[in-house]
Amino acid sequence: MIAVAVWSIDTQPEDLVVLGWLGFAIAAVSLLMAATTDIAWTDETEDSKALIGHAVLAGFFPQMNPLGMSMAIALPFTLLFKRRLLRVVGFASVALTLLMASSRTAVIATGIALVVGLVLRWIPSKSRPIVGYLASGIVVVVSIIVPLRSDDSAFTSRGAVWRASFDLFPERPFWGYGPGVYGLEGEVSRIVNGAYWHGHNMLITFALIGGIVALIALALILIPAIHAALVHAKAGAILPMMAVMTILALGIAEVPIRPSEFDGVAWISWLCLFAIGNLSPRPEQVAPAFDSDAERPPRNWRNASRM
């Protein structure tokens, strides 16, 4: 339904500001909860993984990782706010919430996206597709190499889940095991003697649940989004590619999208990928806050000039 709704409209990069507003709203509510109620906090221990203080912020999410990943994906789109004060407040609020959530994967993914965005911002427009595809490929390769070269204790015991997943995959490589492979009674949980609800890696999770067929389906979602983002990056709109890079980087140690469930961070990751993949095939030269080298004004230039 999300894909059909997005496909039915002629989406332009500036329309993705909706994702920025959603992220800003969640950040505002989470920060308000942080100041007014203890239920917004978890992990208040001396050896807490908190990046700020001794507790991590979950807001109204069941734990901090969905909040952190949601903020990481929404962060680039706050730079599309028309007024400068709103851009500063929105970006700062979402960034602060991201840090307070203390999801290290989300923080690292944000850093990767910012670096890629800055590189794309300053290189010639004709070079952006090549650099963008190269960056995407590197992240995908890293998301394969890191699990392969990790021991069982790596990344808060994610290594054990990865090892169990690799051991199981050759037995059902084409169709996978179905969504029950993870969870309380799943084959992976029985091997590692613990409850894991996904593979803590996007490619591994798709491969084990649906095999090669699911990986092909994932490629059919990611490749159009990367291509559309880079087409618009060449025209000056960098932010969509930053969001796609965030999702790819999250996939190294988390699962921003799953083949069998719509929960956690899926609300924004699926929406983001479908929206970017269905961007208008006729990009306009644009010049919002983070984007560059426009040769003519965008559709809403009269409003954008007040930013």
N, C-alpha and C positions, 0 to 999 in steps of 0.2 A: 504493500500500500504506500509506503514511504517513497519507493522508487517511482511508482506510477504518478504520485502527486508531484514529485520534483520534476519528472520528465515532461509533465503537461504544461510547464511554464518555461518561458525563455529566460533562464537564470543567468545573471551576470555576476561577476565577482563581488561587486558591492552589495548584492542581495544577501551574501553570506554574513552580513552584519547581524542577522538574526541569531546566528550561533554565538556571536560575541555578547549579545544582550542576554541570551539564556545563561551563558557562563557567568556574566556579571551578576545576574539575579541570584544564581546559586551561591556565588562567592559572598554576596551581601547577606543572604540568609545564614550561611555558615558562620560568617564572622559575628553576626548578631547572636547566634546560638552560642558561640564560643564565649561571648561576654556575659551571657545571661543564664546558661544552664550547663550542668556537668555532663548531661547525656551526650553532648556534642564531642566529648573527649574520650579517648581510649589510651591504654598503654601508659598509665601514669606510674612508672617504675624508675628506679635509679639507673638501670641499664636500658632505658627506653631508646628506641630508634629515632626519637624526635630530633628534627634539625633545629628546632627552636624550643627551648624549655625542656620539660620532662614528660610531656604528653603529646599525643598526635591528634589532630583534628579530623573527625569524620563527618561533622555536621549532621544532616538527616540521613546520610548513607549508613549502611550497616557496618562499614569499616572504612579506613582511610584511603585504601587504594582506588576504589571507584571515584571518590572525590578528587584525589590527586590527578588521576588520568583524565577526568572530565575537564579539570582546570587546564591541563596541559594542551588538550585539543582545542579548547575554546580561546586560549590566550591570544593567538595571532589575530583572531577576528575582532578583538577589542580595539585594534588599531584602525578599524574601519569606521569607528564612531566619528560623526561629522565634526563635533566641536572639540577643540583641543583639550579643554578641561575634562570633558567626559573621557577622552582617550587616556589621559594621564590617570584619572581616578579608576577607570575600568581596568586598565592594564595593571595598575598597582594592586588593586583589590584581588584580582584573579591570581596574580603572581604571589601575593602574600598568602592567600588560601592554599595555593600549591605548596609553598614551603612549609606551612603549618600542618598540612596533611602528611608531609614527610615521606611520600612515596618516592624512594630513590630512583626507581625506574622512570617515573614521570618526570622527575627533575632532570635526569640524564637525557631523556627523549626531548624535553624542551630545549636543553642546551644544544643538542644535535640539530634541531629544527632552526634555532636561531643562527647557528653557524652557517647552515646551508642557505638560509634566507639572506644573510649578509653577503655571502659569496655571490649569490644570484643577483643581488641588488647592485653590486659593483662591477660585474663583468659585462661585456657587450651583450646585447640582447640576443644576437644570433648564436652565441655560445651557450645560452642558458639551457636549451633542451639537452645538449650533450652532457653538460655538468650535472643536470638534474637526474638524467637516467643513470649516470655513473654513481651519483650519491645514493640513489635508490638501490642499485645493484649491490653496492658495498654494504648497506645496512642489511639487506636480505642475506648476503653471504655471512655477515657477522652473526645473524640470528641462527644460522646453521652451525657455524664453527664453535661458537661459545658453548652450546650444549654438548657438542661432540668432545670438546677438550676439557670439560668440567668433571670434577670428582663428585661423589655423592653429597658432600657437605657444602658444595659451592652454592652461593647465592641463597642463603638461608634454606638449605636442604633442597633447593630446586634441582640440584644435580641428580639426586636420587630419582625424582620424578622423570627427568629427562632420560636417565639410564634405563629405567623400566619401560618407558615409551619406545626407546630404540630397540629394546629386546623384543617387544611385542609386535612391532610394525611388520617385520618380514613374514609373520604368520598370516596376516590378512592385508596385503599391501594395496589391493585395488579398491575394496569397498569399506575397509576399516571395521571397527568393532561396534559402531553406533555410540550414542551419547552415554550409554551405561558404562563405558570403559573407565570413566572417572567417577568419583562419588564414593559413598560409603561401601558399596558392594562391588565396586569396579575392579577390573583386573589390575590396574595400576596401584590402587590403594592396597590391595591384598599383597602385592609384591613389596611395597615400601612400608607396610604396616602403619598406615596413616591415611586420613581422609583428605584427598585432593580432588577438587572439583573441576580442574582443567589442567592442561599440561604446562602452564607457566611459560608458554612459548606459542605464538600464534600458528606457525607452520606445523609444529609438532602436534598441537591440538587438532587442527584440521586433518592432518595425516592419520592420526590414530582413530578419530571418530569416523571419518569418511574415506580414508585412503587416498589414493591418487585422484580419484574422481572429485573428492572435496578440494584437493589442492588445485585442480584445474578450475573448479568453480571459484575459488578464492582469487586465482589469477585473473579470471574474467571480470572480477569486481575491482581489483587493485590496478590492473594495467590501464583501463580506460580512465580511472581517476588520475593516475600519474600523467598520462598523455594529455588529458584536458588541462591539468594544472600547469604543465610545461608549455602548452600552447598559449595560455594566458600569461604565463611568466614572460614569454618572449614579447608579449604586447605590453608588459609593464606591471602586471598584477602578480606579485610574489607570494602573497599570503596563502592562497590555496595550496601551493606546493609545500609551504611550511607545515600546514595542517596534515597533509598526506605524509610528510616525513615524520611528524610526531607519531602518527599511528603506526608506521612501519617500525620506528625505533621502540615504541612501547611493546611491539610484538617480540622483541628479543627475550624478555623475561616476564611478560604478562600477555593477556589475551584480550585486546580491546574489542575484537569481534569474535563470536563463536558461531559454529555452523548449526547449533541445535538450540540455542537459548537467546533470549533478548532480555538481558538484565545487566546490572552493574553499569559499566560505562558504555554499553551498546547503544543507549539512547542517542548519544551524540556521535559516536564513531560511525554507525551505519548511516545516520542522517548526513554526516559530513562527506562520507565517501560517495553516496548517491548524489548529493548536491553538486559536488565537484565533478564527478563523472558525467553529469548532465548539464554542465555549463554550456552556454551558447557556443556553437562551433565557429561563430564569427566574433572573435574578441575585439573589443574596442581598446584604443590606447587610453590608459587610465593613469591617474596620478594621485591615489590616496596616500595616506600618511607614510606608509612604509615602501610604497611602490615608486617606480622611476621612469625616466626617459619618455614621458608622454609627448606626442607630437600634436595631438589635438585634444580638447577637453572631453570628459566623459558625459554620459547622459545627464547626470545631475550636477554639472559643473557649477551652476549658479548656487546650489546649496554647498557643494564641496569647497567653494572658494571662501566660505566662512569658517573653515576648519582652523 
